[in-house]
Amino acid sequence: MRKVDIANRICEEVGLSRTEAVEMVEYMLGRMKDELRKGEAVKIAGFGNFVVRSKGERKGRNPRTGEEIAITPRRVVTFRASQLFKKAVNQ
């Protein structure tokens, strides 16, 4: 499912215009990105949690040459599904 598919569903089921539905999806995703960029968690009840984690520098290997390289520190977004979401997926 893509953003446009979500917007189309909103358009059909809620009755908003296509432009309004696209703007709503873009706004919601933009707000989620802003909060995650600030390091805040995004918690959606009944769906799950998006959390930013910091990963430190570590050593890795180039699989082709076997040469040891340093992997730079970075931030990653993780998602943990809620129990309700997991239950719905497994039914």
Secondary structure, DSSP 8 states (H G I E B T S, - for coil): --HHHHHHHHHHHH---HHHHHHHHHHHHHHHHHHHHTT--EEETTTEEEEEEEE--EEEE-TTT--EEEE--EEEEEEEE-HHHHHHHT-
